Amino acid sequence: MARRRQKLKNQKPRFPKSLAIFFIFVLVTAGGIYVMTLPIWKIKEVVVNGAQMLLPEEIRTLAAIPISENLFFTSFSRAKANLQKITAIKSYHFYRIPPATVLISITERRPLATIVFPDKTIIIDSEGYIINRNQNLTLNIPNRADLPVVSGIGEEIVLKSDHIDKTVSQIVSEIIFKLSPYLESGRMQLELGELKNVSLLLDDILRVKVGAAEDIKRKMEVFAALLPVIAGKWGQVEYVDVRFPDNPVIRFQ
């Protein structure tokens, strides 16, 4: 019994392993927070990547990233909300690049066509978003004059806030994507005729009667199949009529 009491007396109290891990965790966390709050991490530069039509300096200004605030703790919620309002931007991402840089990477929408109204002109992409909606931003669109021109549709039918009517967008996209490979100059004029009497003028030479906007995909397929017949002869053709796709007509001059 005396030997047992002596053994217990000589044993040292054990420090719980879990408590030691907890203290180490607290120390590492506190040290990490201290390091991350050092002045070296204050934002000094905002870089915009991917801007081609838009001006990087205007994107930086609108994003309003707070300079001199901590790189790791600064919220980008306001900047995201601001960029969300720019319809010319399809997507964006924010990157924190130590020690003091914020990178804004944007993907711009690609212009598809120009829609002409009596008192305004809008530029849309393939999804129907209005690229030039933000009038306070500079927008440099290369080869803008070569974009297909769309007319013959009222604003009240087309305009829907930051995009155009989905049906109109699909019709315009279907025609342009189907016919663009066959154009030499790229010039295309679409007269929508309020979607009841659609017609086209290609390369300022070839006129195409499409008629009602219904079944537009099939009509474009029929017209594309007729193109080999008139290859090199566009100047001799008065018009091509695909209003009735089962009975297309090529009228020579």
BAKEZA-498625 format. One line per 8 residues: for each residue x, y, z of C-alpha. Coordinates in steps of 0.02 Angstrom, whole numbers, plus 32768, in hexadecimal, padded with zeros to 4 digits. Example, Ala and Ser with C-alpha at 12.3 -4.5 7.8 and 13.67 -1.06 7.14 Angstrom:
<recs>
8267,7F1F,8186; 82AC,7FCB,8165
</recs>
This chain:
<recs>
8000,8000,8000; 8090,8076,802C; 80E4,8052,7F85; 8042,807B,7F27; 8030,8121,7F81; 80E5,814C,7F57; 80C6,8123,7E9D; 802D,8192,7E95
808D,821E,7EEA; 8118,8216,7E68; 809F,821D,7DD2; 8093,82C8,7D7E; 7FE7,830F,7D52; 7FBE,82F6,7C9B; 7F92,838D,7C2C; 7EFB,835D,7BC2
7F2E,8348,7B0C; 7E8E,8397,7ACA; 7EAD,8432,7B33; 7F5D,8441,7AED; 7F1A,8436,7A3B; 7E9A,84BC,7A64; 7F1F,8535,7AA5; 7F8C,8515,7A0C
7EF6,8538,799C; 7ED1,85DA,79F7; 7F85,8613,79E8; 7F90,85E9,792F; 7EE9,863F,790C; 7F19,86DA,796D; 7FC0,86DF,7914; 7F6C,86CB,786A
7EF0,8758,788E; 7F7D,87C8,78C8; 7FE1,87A7,7829; 7F4A,87C3,77B9; 7F26,886B,7808; 7FD4,88B1,77E8; 7FDC,8952,777F; 8030,88F3,76F2
7F86,88A8,76C3; 7F31,894F,76A4; 7EE9,8959,75F4; 7F52,89C8,7585; 7F24,8996,74D4; 7E8A,895A,7474; 7EAC,8906,73CD; 7E26,88E4,7349
7E42,8854,72D1; 7DDA,8827,7238; 7D9A,88D5,720C; 7D9D,88F1,7151; 7D01,8956,7129; 7CF8,89A3,71D6; 7D7C,8A12,7225; 7DD8,89C4,72B9
7DDF,8A6A,7317; 7D22,8A7C,730D; 7D0B,89CB,734D; 7D80,89EF,73DF; 7D22,8A8E,7409; 7C78,8A3B,7403; 7CB1,89A3,7466; 7CE8,8A1A,74F1
7D61,89A2,7545; 7D94,89F8,75E8; 7E4D,8A23,75DB; 7EB3,8A13,767D; 7E3C,8996,76CA; 7E77,88E8,76F7; 7E88,8874,7661; 7E47,87DB,76BD
7DB9,8826,7721; 7D6F,889F,76A2; 7CC5,886D,765E; 7CA7,8878,75A2; 7BEA,8872,75AF; 7BD4,8929,757E; 7C4D,8918,74EC; 7BF1,887D,74AE
7B4B,88D8,74B7; 7B94,8968,7453; 7BDB,88F9,73CA; 7B39,8898,73C2; 7AE7,8936,737D; 7B5A,893A,72E6; 7B04,88D2,7261; 7B9E,88D6,71F1
7BF1,8864,7273; 7BBB,87AF,7264; 7C1B,876F,72FC; 7C9E,87A8,7379; 7D0E,8764,7402; 7D70,87B7,748E; 7E1C,8778,74C2; 7E82,87AD,755A
7F39,87B0,7529; 7FAF,87CC,75BC; 7FF5,883A,75F8; 7F87,88CA,75BC; 7F2F,88AB,7515; 7E7C,8886,74E4; 7E63,883B,7438; 7DBA,884F,73E2
7DAC,87D5,7352; 7D19,87F7,72DF; 7CCE,87A3,7246; 7C76,881A,71D1; 7BDE,87F2,7169; 7BFD,87E2,70AE; 7B99,8857,703F; 7B24,87FB,6FC8
7AB9,8880,6F75; 7A7D,8934,6F77; 79C3,8954,6F8B; 7988,89FB,6F47; 78F1,8A5A,6F8D; 78B3,8B07,6F5A; 7909,8B5D,6FEC; 7991,8AE5,7026
7A05,8A58,6FF6; 7A2F,89C2,7063; 7AB2,893B,7052; 7A89,888B,708C; 7AE8,87EA,70A9; 7AAE,8739,707D; 7A47,872F,711D; 79ED,87D1,70F8
7A43,883B,717D; 7A57,88F3,7154; 7B11,8913,7153; 7B09,89D2,7147; 7A85,89E6,71CE; 7AF9,8A43,7246; 7B04,8AED,71F6; 7B83,8B2F,7275
7C07,8AAF,723F; 7C7A,8ABA,71AA; 7C5F,8A2A,7132; 7CD9,8A0D,70A3; 7C93,8989,702F; 7D0A,8959,6FA2; 7CBA,894B,6EF6; 7C16,898C,6F3A
7BE2,89C4,6E8C; 7BF0,890F,6E4F; 7B71,88CA,6ECB; 7ACD,888B,6E82; 7A49,8913,6E89; 799A,88E7,6EC6; 7902,8955,6EAC; 7846,8949,6E99
7816,8924,6F4D; 77CD,8999,6FD0; 7822,89C4,7075; 7787,8990,70D7; 7798,88E0,7091; 7854,88CD,70A0; 7897,8927,7139; 7890,88CC,71E0
78FD,8929,725D; 79B1,88EF,723D; 7987,8876,71B0; 7912,8863,711D; 787E,87F0,7107; 78B6,873B,7107; 7855,870D,706A; 78A0,879D,7007
794D,8771,7048; 793B,86BD,7010; 7900,86F0,6F63; 7990,876A,6F4A; 7A11,86EF,6F8C; 79CF,8661,6F20; 79DB,86C8,6E81; 7A86,8713,6EA4
7ADC,8673,6EDD; 7A95,8612,6E4A; 7AC1,868F,6DC2; 7B61,86E5,6DFC; 7BD5,865D,6DB6; 7B90,867B,6D08; 7BAC,8737,6D02; 7C43,8783,6CAE
7C3D,882F,6CFD; 7BDD,87FE,6D98; 7B59,8883,6D75; 7AAA,884D,6DA2; 7A09,88AF,6DB6; 7973,8861,6E0C; 78C9,88B0,6DF4; 785A,885A,6E74
77B5,88A3,6E37; 776C,8895,6EE7; 7791,87D9,6ED9; 770B,87C5,6E53; 7770,87F0,6DB8; 7828,87CC,6DD6; 78A3,87EF,6D49; 7961,87F4,6D36
79E0,8851,6CCD; 7A88,87F8,6CC6; 7B2A,884D,6C8F; 7ABE,88DD,6C4E; 7A91,886C,6BBA; 7A25,87D6,6BE0; 7974,87EF,6C1F; 791E,8761,6C7B
7864,875A,6CA3; 7846,86FA,6D44; 7794,8729,6D71; 774F,8703,6E1C; 77CE,86E2,6EA6; 7785,8637,6ECD; 77EF,85A1,6E9C; 7884,8614,6E7F
7903,858A,6E9B; 78BE,851D,6E10; 78B1,85B1,6D99; 7968,85DB,6DB6; 7998,8526,6D97; 7939,8527,6CF2; 798C,85C9,6CBF; 7A39,8587,6CEB
7A16,84EE,6C7E; 79ED,8562,6BEB; 7A8F,85C6,6BF8; 7AF7,854E,6B8D; 7A7A,8568,6AFF; 7A99,8624,6AFC; 7B51,8622,6B2C; 7BAA,86AD,6ACD
7B04,86E9,6A85; 7AC0,8757,6B0F; 7AC2,87EF,6A9E; 7A4F,8793,6A25; 79CD,8765,6AA7; 793A,87D8,6AC8; 790A,877C,6B67; 7901,86D4,6BBD
7859,86A8,6C0B; 7852,862B,6C9B; 77AD,8666,6CE4; 7769,85BB,6CBB; 77FE,8549,6CDF; 77B0,84B4,6C86; 77AA,851B,6BE5; 783E,8595,6BE4
7856,860A,6B50; 78F0,8656,6AFF; 78BF,86E9,6A91; 7945,871D,6A15; 7948,87CA,69C9
</recs>
